[in-house]
Amino acid sequence: MSKNKFALVTGGSRGLGRDIAISLAKKDINVMITYHSNTSAANEVIGEITKLGKTGKAFQLDTSNTKGFDDFFGQLSSYLISETGKSSFDFFINNAGTGIYQNIIDTTEDQFDEMYNVHFKGVYFLTQKALPYLNDGGRIINISSGLVRYSFPSASAYACMKGAIEVFTRYLAKELAHRKIAANVVAPGAIATDFGGGENKTNTKKIDFISNSTALGRIGQPDDIGGVVAFLCTEDAKWVNGQRIEVTGGMLL
């Protein structure tokens, strides 16, 4: 992999995004991340990337606010020009997100809109804005969820948006084929992070259920996911396109 390759990871300061960013750096890829509010966590990730001998840069971005996207890409392109002499990059990973645990009957319109803005509208239009900056032959990886295949109560709003992202990814693969840009989905299962209030790290009843429902017998960890995303940004994955790759340890087979 060329040392001049750059990736952009949204939501790269914590959880899956953090591990994705570090896994990309281990593949000899320079990494730019976005973060919502935790500057110190973002800077810590950049420090880890730098230790691996790669260039890292963190940008503050609210991925649910489409009005901020033009300014963000202005900052991004200025940074890339200063680093490489051109404003383009190679790999785009849509990872940023939040979760809610709420039954359909209790889900408010505001909660639904939050899921929509972060997980579908924000991803759709941030990707649209990214396309002029993405190099031909590049890759887009969208993060979905195992909850698109299997269903649990209290996850409907979140899972619906992730289902939409899977459809969107297939269309990206079709419409960007003339530019040789591949688009794929990685769908993690239950991962022990702070996502959604950190239930997958603290709720022992839920952890036991997930472990017993998973062929490999445990809940997922962030480093189960990052390497798969990084693989999709290598030449070994050059013929993978328009695919959904579920990374759940064999949950609910």
N, C-alpha and C positions, 0 to 999 in steps of 0.2 A: 504494500500500500504506500502510495506516495506521501512523503512528509508534508506536502502542500495541500492535502485534503482537509476541508473544514466541515464540521457538522454543527447543526443548531438543534438543541434539545430544549423544549419548553418544560417548565416545571422541574428544572434540573438541580434544585438545591436540597432536595430531600427524597427519601424513599426510593421508588423505582427510578426516578429521573436521575438521582445522584449516582446510582449504580450504573445506569446506562451511560452517563457522561464519562465515568471512570473507565468503564469497559471499552468505550470508543477510543479513549486515550491509549489504552493498552494495545489497541490495534493500529497505533501510530497515526491517529487522526487528531487534529486540533479540534477543540470543542468550545463552542459558545453555548451558554445556557441562559434561560430566563428564570426569574424568580418573582414571586408576588410581593413579599414584604420582608422576608428574613435575609437581610443583607449579610449577616455574619455567617449563616449557613452556606450561602452562595459563595462567599469568599473562601470558605473552607474547602468547598469542592474545587474551586479554581486552584487552590494550593495543592490539592492532590493531583490535579492534572499537570501542574507545573513540575511536581516531583517526578512525574513519569516522563519528563522531557518534552512535553507538548505545550503549545500555546493555549491559554484559556482566557475567556472573557465572560463576565456576567452582566446581564442587562435586566433592569426592572421592567416588568410588563404584566399588566392585567389582561390575560388572554380572553376574558369575557367582555372586554370593552373594545369593540371594533374601531371606535374613533381614535384610539391610540396607535393603530397599526402602522399608519404612514410615517409617523414620527419615529416609531421603533425601527422600521427598516431604513430610515434615514440615518439613524445612529449606527445600525449594523453595517450598512454599506460604507460609511465613513471609516469605521474601524477596519473593515476588510481592506479597503484601499490603502490605509496606512500600513497594514501588515503585509499585503501581497501585491498591491498595485492594481487590483481589480475588485469589483464589488460583489462577486459571485461566490457561492459556496456549493457544497456537493451533496450533503445529506441532511434531511429535515425530519426530525422526530417529534411528532405531536404527542406529548405525554402529560402536559399539565392537566390537573383536574381535582375535583372535590367530590365527596359522596354524601348521600343522605340515606338513612334507614327509616323509611316511612311507608306504611301501607297505603294503597291507592286511596282508600276512603279518607285518610288523614292528610294526604299530600296537598299542600296549598299551591295556589297558582304561582306565588313568589318562589317557592322551592322548585317547582317545575321549570320556571323561567331561568333560575340559576343553573340548573342542570343543562338546559338547552343552550344558554349563552356560553357556558364553559366547554361543554363536551361536543356540541354540534355546530352551532352558529360560529363560535369563535374559531374552531378548527377549520371550518369550511372557508371562512374569509381570511384567516391568517395564512392558510395554504394558498389561496388565490393571490394574496399580496406577495407571497414568497416566490411564486413561480418565475417572475422575471429575473430573480437573483439566483435561481437554482441552475447549476450547470447542466447542459445536455449530458445524458448518461448518468445522471445523479439518481438518488433514491429517496423515496418518502416512506417512512414507517409510521403508521398510526397505531396508537395503543387502544385496544378495545378491552374486552373482559370475557371471562368464561361464562358470565351471567347472560350472554347472548344465546348460548347453547342450552344451558340449564337454568331453571327458574327457582328463586327463593322469595318468599314474602319479604316485603319492605325494600325492594330494590328496583321497582318498576320504572320510575322516572329515569334513574341512572342507566339502567340496562337498555331502555328504549333509545336513548341517545347513542349508546355504543353500537346498537344495531344499525342505526343510521350511518354511523362512521364506517361500518363494514361495507355498506352499499356504496358510500362515497368513495371508498378506496378502490373498489372495482372500476368505477367510472374514471378515476384518476389514471388507473393503469391503461384504460382504453384511450382516453383523450390525450395522454402524454406519450403514447407509443412512438409518435413521429419524432420525438426528442430523445428516445431511448431512455426515458426516465421510468424506473420500475417503482411501483407502489404496492406495499404489502401491509397486512395487519398482524400485530402480535397481540394475542388475547391471553393475559395472565389469569390464573385462578386466584384463590385467596392467598394473599401475601401478608406477612407479618410486618406491617408498616404503621405509621400514624394516620394513614388514610381513613376517612370516615369515622374519626374519633378514636382510631387505634384499637378497634374491637378485635382484630385478628392477632393482636399481641397480648390483650388483657382478658378477653372473655374465654375462660377455660372451657366452658361448655361448648362454645362455638368451635374452639380449636380442636377439641376432642371429636366433634362431629365431622369436621373437615378432614381430619387425619384418618378417621375410620371410613370416610367416603372416597379416599384417594388411594389409588393402587400402590403408590410408593410410600404411603403410610405416614405422611406428615404434612404440615402446613408449609406453604412456599415461603422463601426468603428472597429479598431483593436481588441477591446475586444469582438466583435462578433465572432471572429475566434479562439482565443487562447483556450477558454474553450472546443471547439469541438475537437481540437487536443489533449488536455490533457485528455479528456474523452477516446479517443482511446488508451491511455496508461494505462487505468485502467482495473481491472478485470470485470467491468460492460460491457466492449467491447470485451470480450474474444472470442466471436463467430462472430465478424465482420472481414471479410477477403476478399481481392480482390475487394473492393467496392469503388465507387466514391461517396463521400458525398458532395453535392453542398450546400454552405452556402452563399446564395445571398439575403435572405429576400423575396424570391419569385419573382426574376427578370425575366421579359419577359415570364411569364407562358403561 
